Structures are given as structure tokens and as C-alpha cells.
């Protein structure tokens, strides 16, 4: 067991895999239940989009809008929101950051809930502060987020009472305001770094002449440090008023009851007389191109972007919906081209994209962006502009449009199929947008029908025509950012402007593509068979043993209509390779997958999978090798075929490999300029004690990667699959799956090789470690504290360790945030590992001001000592139990929970009957058990503390 294990590899893979297109199709709009059938002429372009009949929209006499919808996903839960059409853009000069500060004060005393009693109450009913209960403030709005259970009396009433207090009864107690200054400043401090410094240089250019350039929601520290009730109350009284508020209530509750609660809670609020005008800040237009060039010593890479600003618009008619569709198709096709280019080593960027969105309420944008290879910023800009110009001159191919249409329609089809399974939170987001921006909410039944009607009418010519409006100079902004380092040239404005002229004068050929024809699997294997079947009725679990020895477990569920998830594994993994090959092994599946499968390159494979919702990926972890996949029920066979190909027909592609190495190199080249990366490496290397299997990733290590050797490792790990176990969970029909298992899993190679993992990793650290890392220039500090030990594993001990961690997190949050105002958040994670050794660890993490690092650590030690000496209170025990019970209640309605839980039991040889024993463990949790566990695990026998501080001046 180790802290930060493989974090760098995971980040490396995540960044580089973002450049490849996936086979998954998703709709951009959430699903709803069917509305009334649309009339024949409802798809006329001038027709207003209807309102989904499943949502009730009303307005109280005082002007407060409300949205109510019954939705039972998840069951016995409701999502409540108070939406205030006011954000930081409306702050007076002495209020910079106070719109956001008010959001904090809402949880620190209202007329019905003293201090932070609302937080304690909601935690007592299973709602976690931060993770569930929260709020956010943006430029233009503030939203209070309250997800609550609906199966106990009084919860909805208290929840609405709190939201009503936010509107009319925040106390702004001066003592609480002073105490909260430190918390808000800590949140400001958390945002510091290269990204923040870059934003501060770019925003004044992007928003030139606009109030948005100087009204970031986090505000100014000099104002936050002196915040007092008067300006807070002034903003609250000016803008928290009925004509600027909406209440959204979606969930498993009686709509009539919800409406009655809304009326009784908010109906008595008087309209504000003589209120300040709620103006919409403009983003001024400009005729010439604006340029921002920014450098920073902590930037890890170079990037360039071109954006065109335009007036914000909303989707209200069928014509608007069709225009949105055209733009979506355009971006899909251009992004697919960028993805293909990123797979070629000669391309100057490692990744690029095109897209649009809403900057702020009054302005939207369209942008082209690229992550450039070091030293190739201007070449990347030229490549971006060349592709946009290629589309303007020659357009897209008919085949490209056909694929984009197919994927788009499939996304809407999936959303329609899941219309009864859509989570309440998705509806909430739609209704908030309707209130704030007037976006239509027709519902998925109408949208799916509209797509079926509109997509066939879209021609390649009209999609191509969009390109003409995306090359002009008006309202154009170019942003360039790069590391501040010796030898790296910073381009000038003239250099950038010259690229535009160069592209305009260039000869650009039409896009050419090739498509590999034929079946996904050239030749199907000989069919195997299921030789035995068992049932575990309590879990609705079927077990098949195949003719090659593979075990297959299947659990059908009805949680989602359009999802099947799969995992397959066998013990061994990287633990069976030599120390010198660990790095190659950690990246082997990423490298080989980039080559495609069978007869298909990754580019051709993506085209082949058009309209399919199916994927399968090989995985080699420390202790096992395996495969993971997911599919729509209608594409189950495609997932099975991909699984067969991943395991038997991996494909090497030297060009794709070279391009991937270049992408890795760009990620690693400037890694040591990033304080967080240096801190992570220090923690990892210190705990590993110099073990050869744990090394900080560097660009130099890339020289060790050899495609042939990585292919050999890959093939060896999947050469003999007779000891594999597969598990399927989701909307799966056994009668459909069984012949597919016999066709694609039963023929997998099996020669009797039986393996298990080896214990070859670093041993548990011992004693006390204190290490300080000085890196970065921002005035911020991060602390990580680890406690660990060896102990026999049991399910109850693992549960008690986790529960102690939850109590500790509550106490530390109360002490470090609420009492001391020293941090914005605290995390405590606890884990009891069984393999390769039985060990436990508990990790505490938090940020603070650098000059508070030692006093905060002293406070942590006091809380650790207190929890060792004094048993948790009855209220603390109940809060932990209720949160665990509520989370388990939700988890059991998710396919992912069953996939991971059943796999864990099978992988460790446990009795499947132990699934479900969490309930009695939770019910039997006592203060005495927690006290004993705290004494056992909150020990400093093995304790490591790592502190990240700014560089010394």
C-alpha cells in the first residue's frame, strides 16, 4: 500500500487519452418523461418550443418563480434549489467578493438556525456538507443546493424553512462574519497558482471594456480581510428579492405538498419597492483582433486559443434548436479531424478542440484551442487556423456528416430510453437555465422527435456555411500562454498576426479520408460453450463456467435502461514483471490501445463504431490484469467483439506510438515547474524509500519505452485467460448474453496457466517522518498527514477504520474551518488493504496560509488526541450512521456499486452472502466501538507529515 501510488501515471494517461475520440454517444440535454404528442406542424422553424408537461411552473404574487416536478430517480430524495438572479457582476466597489461571502454566511446563522445548526441538522439526516449541501456564486447568479431525503416527516419543512431564511433571514452576526473571513480567504488562496495568474492577464483582454473583467466571484483579498456586516447586508437587501428569485423542487415527493411549502415559505415575502435595476453587463464589441500573451514560471505547457465573441442567445424556437444542431454537427466533425491529426507525430500540437459556449449572461463564444508542443506555438496556431480555413474553402465530406448525424441521433435515442431513469439533478439544471436565461425546456420526448425530423433535413452545404462566420477579425481574441523558461521564445503580436496572413495566402487541399471496410472481426472464433450454471437467488446472480475454464457472473438490474457494465480480471498484473519493466507495463495498455485492434487503426475503429455505444479496454494494474467495458443492450455484441479483439488481436502502430511519446513528453517536460507535482513526487518517493518500482516520472524515462517490448508484455499478460473471471451488471438479458459469451469468451485461449500476484512493492514506512517541500510562489500551503500500520484485515475492522475517519473529518472541519477559520476544506480518507499485505492507512489533507501551517498541525494533533481519549458523542455517532445509511441506499441503485462489490468478494474468495451485511454493521456502530478503533488507528507510531510551502524569497 502506498500514498499517491501511480498518480503521475494516471494523470499522464488521462491527459493523452483526451485526444482520441470515443465510441460513446451522449445527448447534451437530460431526459424527461414523454410529453403530449406534438402536433404535425410543431416542427415548423418558427414554432415556439413547448414546455414539458411534466414540470409545473408558477409565479407567486410577489414575483418568485417556482418549478416543481415529481421524479423518482433517486427514490425517496428531492433536489431543492434557491436560485438568485444576482452574482458578483452586481457588486459595488466595496463589495468585491461579498456576493460569494453571503453564500457562506447563509450557513452560519439564520433566524431559524443558529450558527451552523443547519449544517449539523442536515448531516444528521445523511446530507454531507460540501459534497451534497452546497452553494455557488458566479458572475450572474447564486444558487443554493439542497439534496434531501423525503421519507421522514419534517425534513422537507425544515429544508424549505432554511431556503426561506436565505431569502429573508440571514443574520450576518458580526462575530460569525469575522470568523468566516479566514474560510473565504482560504478558498481564495486555494485558487492561486499559474492558472489564476494566467486568468488575471487574459480576462482584461477577453472582456476588454466590460465590468466582467474586474468582478471575479472570489473577489479581492483586501476587501475579504475586512469584510463586515454592513456591505454584506446591503448586497443581500438589494438583490435577494422576489423578482430575482426562483425555487426549484424536483424529486420523489408529492407535487401538491411541494407547492404548498413553496407558497407558505415564500409567498409572504413582500416585493421590494424602489429596488435597484438588475442590469445585464455588456461585453463591448471590437473591430480588430485583441491579443493576450502570458508567461508563467509554473505553467506546465504551452497553449494557444482563438475565440470569437458574439451576443448571447437562447434556444426558444424550433429554428433555434435546428441552429444548435448545425453548430453541434460542425464541432463534432472538426473535433474529429483534430483528434486524427493529434495521432500523427508531425502535428505541432498534442491536442486541439473546437467548441462554443456561454462566457457570461450577455456574451457567448466560439473557440479553437490547442495544447502546443514546446517551441511550436505559432505552428499550432497555424494548424488550428488551417483546419478552420480548410472547412471554409472545401467543407466537410458527406461521410463525415453522416457519421455525426448518426452519433447525434443515437445520443438522443439513449436519453429518450432513459427518460424514466433520469436523475433529478439533471432536470434541476434545465429549470435553472430556463429561469435565468429563458432556455426552453421541451423535454426529451419532443427533442428526440425533433431530431428525427430535423436531422434528415440538414445538408452538408449548410453546415459548411457556418465556417464562413468563424474566420473574421471582428470580436476575435487570441490567447497565448507558455512557460517562462530559458531558451523558449515568446511570440510577439506581430508573429501572431503574421500567422493569420500566412494561412489566408496558403494553398490548402481538401480533407481526404479512408475508411476500412469489412466486419469488425474478420473471422469469428469457433464457438465454445457454457458447461455449468449456478444461481445465487438472494443476489439475482447467475454463474456460468465456460469450456475454457473462465467463470462468468451476471447480475441483471433495472437501474438504467441503456447500460451494461462489464469487468474481467485475473491475478498477477505488474507484480509478475521485472522491476525494470514496471514503467513499460504501467503504460502498455494505453500504448497498445492507441494502435487500434485487429485490422483497424484507432481512426478507422472510431469510424467503424459510429452509432455504437460500446467500448472495451484492457487494464494491467499492480496485482491483476483485466478488461473493462460498457455497452447499450442493443450494442452488447459489439462490446463482446471488442473484448475478444483487445485480448487476442492487439495492434501495434509505430506512428501512433511516436505521437503518443511526444504527448507524454509534453506532459512531463515541465512537470517539475508545477508545485503540486513536485509535492506529490516527494510524498511518493519518501514513502517508497527508494524502492526501484516507484520512481517519479520524467521525460528521460520515456527513452525506456519500446513498442515491441510493451507489446510482448501485453501479449504475455493476456496469453492464457483460463483463470479469468468476468462480471456483467445492468440491463442484460441472460438469453441474449449466453450465446455471445459462448461465441466471444469461451474461445479465449486457455492453457492451464494459474497465477497469483506477488508482494514485490515497497514496504510500509515506519517511524515518524516530517518533510517540507518549498515550491511555488503563491502564498499557500498544503499539508498531508499519514498514519499507517499492519494489522489483520476483517470486514468489521475495515468498516470501523472508515467510520473513525468520518468522525475525524467532521471534527477537523469544525475545528480547522469553523472555529479557527484556517482552511476551506479538510479531507480524511481511510483504507484497509488486504493485498498484497494486510495494512491500513489514514490520510488527512488540508490547505492553509503558510504562516498557519504549524498552528493548524498543532490543532490537528489536539483533535487526534481528543478522539483517542474521549469517545464520540451520541450525535456524532448518529450523524455517521445516517450518512452511511443514506449513501448505501443510493449506491445500491447504481450498477457500478454492484460491479465493484461483487468483484471484490469474488477476487478475495469471500462468501457472496456477506453482501448486504453493511446494514447490521451500521446499525451496531457505537461510541464504544469507535473509541476503541480510534485508540487503535489514530497512532503516531507510523506517522508522516508533508508540508508544501512557497519558495523562500
Phi, psi and omega in degrees: 000138177209152179276142181063023183297124175061019178299320183293318178297317180299316179295320180299314181294318182299317182293317185283328180286348179293347182271356181254145181280144179258170180270353183286138175245132178225144177280154179272351180244141178288163185272158173219169175289158184300135171271181178299149181301132183289141176293162186302321185269011186289349180260013171298138188300332181276352183291137175290142177291138182286170173258130179307125184293346183278351179250134176261124180244130179216169178227126177288158180305333181276357177106351179290127178273150174219150179231129182227135177211134172275130180205127187259029176233104001279160180291148175055037177220152174224146175254116180249142178221141164249120184251126179245121182281059180202134179219201187295340181297339183265002182292140169286170185300326181272010181243014185300109182099354185276339173300318177288324179299321179301319177305318177295318184293337178299334180262013182230039174123114173229177184295338180256343185225111181291146176043236180255035180297329179296323178296314181296321178297311182295323175297328180290342177253014172097009180261122182273135177287129182096300181288322181247291178290123184195187175197162174215151177237130177241189177304317194245350182208163174230132184230129177259130191246122184220093174269125187225154171291156180236011187260006179233143183296139173090345184293312180298320181298314180293323181295315178293326178298320178296314180298324176296322177296323178300323181284327189225353191223031172287133188277326184053046176300132186299323178295319180291324178297313179299318180295326184280345178306314182297324180293314181293320177296325177294322176295319175300317182296324180298333182274358182286157179140191184300318180298319179292318180293324177295314179300319181295337177273326186273323184301318178298337177276311181299318183255034185307127179081004182249150176297335181299333182295340185232024180227046176299137185304327183291336173085196183249132184299327181293332176280320179298322182295336183245014184306136178221167187301327188301304180291332175296311180297322181298315178296316182298316180289326180291320194242339176274083186218159189306319184289352180243017184234152173219150176243131179241129180223110181230129177161194186272073181208158180293118181303326180295321178293318179299317180295320179297320179293321178297315182295317182289329182279318189251346186294334183273000180286125183282141174301150182273119178276142179064031184290151176295147180289134177271090181274158176256118181291137181267158170248108186301148176277165176209148185276333184250165181286131174263145185229133174238122177241119185228139175237156177204138184291343182258001176294140182264355180194174180255144178213156178219142179218149175233125179229148177243124180269148176211168180293138180296144179223164179237160179262109184232339181239169176298324177298320176297318180298320179292322177296318175302320180297315179302316182293323179295317179296317179303310183293321177303312184290319179293320179294327176295321177296316178299320179297318179294320179296323181294343178275359181255130184297336182279352180290135184285346178249157177266345177190148181210160180201160177231143179180176181219172179177189181256117174295298185215180187303323187262357187216142172235176186213160167234136185220154169240130183223148178216142168267110189274149168292146185302132181083002183235038180296311182291327176294323178292319176299318179297319180295318177301308183293326179297317180292321176296319179290326177299319178293318181299320184278318190244344179077182176269163177275152179300323180295323178297316180294320179301316180294318180296319177298315182299314180294322180295312180297322180295324177298316178292324178299316179298316179299321178294318179296331180265017188299333179269358183242009184288129180293148184302326181301328179293319177295319181305314181299320178297318185288327175298316179295326177296317180293315187281323188235357179078016178296136181293153178229071184284341183090155188291331179299314178293315184297319179295317177297321179296319179296321178297328181277319189276322185304316180296340182275348183282128179253157179296329181296317182285331173292317178301326183297337178298330182299331182294332181270008185237032179225356185285169183270335183296135177058026180263138177230134175249128176243133179231133176222144181202158179295149176268099184209157181297139175085353181259113185288134175266120181292157177259169174304319181296321178300317182292314181296328180295328180296320178300316179295322180296317180292318180299328183269353187282153169272122185238121181281158175296157176291137179238134177226155174238150180232129177278120181271167176111178181286155177299316175253117185299320182217117182291144179287164174296138185289135171265201181207161171275122184261342176204158181220138176229158179232140169244093190298323183299333181253001187053047186243128178251138178242128174245139168254128184265165183296340177262007177096348180294141175259138179232128177243139184226127175236102175289141176222167176238025181293322175228152182273336192234039182216131167231130177245149185222144169220144176223146185201161167211152184287151178140276177061210183291344179295343182264001177259161180293155180307320184292343183257004185297316181297316177301317183294321183297335181249002187300313183292324177297314181295313184291322179296329178295342179278348184096201177214151175054235181270005189247126168292168181296328177294312180293326180295317178300321178292320180298328184269015177306129179079358180263143172247084185202139177207156174206132182225138176280151182221134170236110179256186182301319190243000181203163169239155182184196181214144176233148182204166174206154183198157165285148179307323182288344180248021182302318181296324178298318177298320179294321178294319178297322177298314177303313182293319179300322186272336185241338186226056176296154185234128177267137179224107185296324180292314179296324178296315180297318179296321180294319177300321178296321178294316175302316183300319180293325178292320187270340189303318183245022184302322185287355174277345183270115182303320181296322179293318178296319179298313179300315179299319181297315178300310183299312184290322180295314181292329181283342177063032178081016180297137184295341181275354181238108180227145174291131182294142179213160178298329180298327182294338181298337178295341180283343186281126180230125186299316181297318180293322179291324175296321179296318177297315180301310182297321180296317182294334181245023182285326184228111188252015183295338179260018179282151170235134176244146178225129178242134177223138177138199182280070186244135177265120182302323182292331177279319184290322188304309179295331177289323175296318180292330181279322191245341178254319181298331177276358180301145186297136179212118182239015175091007179287123178246126183231162167217167181285163176243153176269092185237002184275182180294146179280164179298135177294156181229154179078196182253136180235131173229119184222134178246132177248128176251110182204137178099161182248349181287144180282070182218157180225146174234139179234135173234126180240128181240136169236138186208163178187170176258137180197151177299135181278141166214157182297322180290319178297320178298318179295317181293322176301313179298320181292321175300319178300323180291318177297316180298319179298318178300315183292318180294323177296319180294320183281306187287325181266302189287318183275314185266341184060031187264349182208161177273321182210158177227137175239139174229122177237140181230139183215136176244112184266144176258331186228143000281350176226156179274104184217156177234157174210150176229130186236129177247133179223140177197162175248162179196175170291144182305321183283358177254000185302316183287318180293327177293319178297321177298320178294321177299315180297323177296319179292322176298315180295320179297318181290331176290327186267324187245121180299151176302151178287165178299323180294320179296317179299317182293322178298316179296313181300315184292321178295319178295317181296317181293319180294320178294323178302316179287318183299323183291355175257016181240134178300324182298325178298313182291325178297312183287323183290313179294318179301316181300319179294315181293318184295328182261005179070027182275160175291125179298339179294346178284348175292125183106350180281004176295326183299309178295329177296316179296316182296330184267004180293129181229165177298324181295318178295318180293322179296317179296319179293322179297318178296326183284319190257333181273061183250149178258017177300314172239100183222129178238137176234128178239133182232128174260122179235159177295160177297145178293139180274000000 
